[in-house]
Amino acid sequence: MKKFMKAIAVTGIVCSSLFADDSELAMTDTYKNFESSKMFSIPTTDVINSKDICLEMTVGSTDIPSARGTIGLGNVAEISGELGEVQKDIAGKGDMSSSAGLKVRVLRNNGLFPGLAFMLSKNTPETFKKEDIDYNVNSTDFYTILKHGGKCFGHDFAVNYGLRLVGTQSDTGLDSTAQSSLLYLPFAGLKVQINESVTGMIEYEQTPTYDNKPGFLTMTNQHVIQGGVRFFAKSWLAFNFGAKYCMNPNDVTEKTSGLANAQIIGKMHLNIPTSLLWKRAITSNNR
């Protein structure tokens, strides 16, 4: 993780020298900012520009830091890889895990139809410990995402919402019996452009977690609310600052619920417009 943060810092310095003048950067939103294709946690129907790279680093007051990298494909799709926290036992102990995702935008938001995108995310197999038994767990997420946007009182806004399907399969390796489950988890988020440098965001989602009731390993849902702002220091460099509250109605220990478990979270977005770098290099060679 330290190496990743150093890489981001070095890349930021390089980009700062290359893009000292932002006037040549292409517009992706009203204020020429290179937006991430996520809010705090939930995905949007947007995809980053073709050939561009977005690096993200998230830290929370209690969470294990997570990192994500995304590459745009032809302005209609993007692929991503993510390192983040995964629960390892009923006590709530976490560890690092990885996932790979593919998002495809089918429709852009316009006056007649909402934006529409689909995303598939495959998580690496994990081992989860419950009642001194190790379970092998495989899981895959599938998102259907819709977007409505427009102007309200002179401010651009966008509402992204949809449904997340989480399919899991777990076994102990002691016999051939495998337990499968499918969760239907809704999500929604509102993003409002406050001014040239600041975007306000609030989102709600249900996320999967392990049920800590006695018996075989099963999945359940918990409720997560996040809200805050995205500040653009540069058109290619943004920071999210906000608060996160999680409530798990199925947690009999009540370790994940209550105001005491609210978090302060921060995220850095470093967007590298490699398509413009390439264009600038070709222009310089032709002179």
Secondary structure as UniProt FT lines:
FT   HELIX           2..18
FT   HELIX           22..24
FT   TURN            30..31
FT   TURN            50..51
FT   STRAND          53..60
FT   STRAND          66..73
FT   TURN            74..76
FT   STRAND          77..87
FT   TURN            90..91
FT   STRAND          94..107
FT   STRAND          115..123
FT   STRAND          126..130
FT   TURN            131..132
FT   STRAND          133..152
FT   TURN            153..154
FT   STRAND          155..171
FT   STRAND          179..193
FT   STRAND          198..210
FT   STRAND          219..234
FT   TURN            235..236
FT   STRAND          237..247
FT   TURN            249..250
FT   TURN            252..253
FT   HELIX           259..261
FT   STRAND          263..272
FT   HELIX           274..286
//
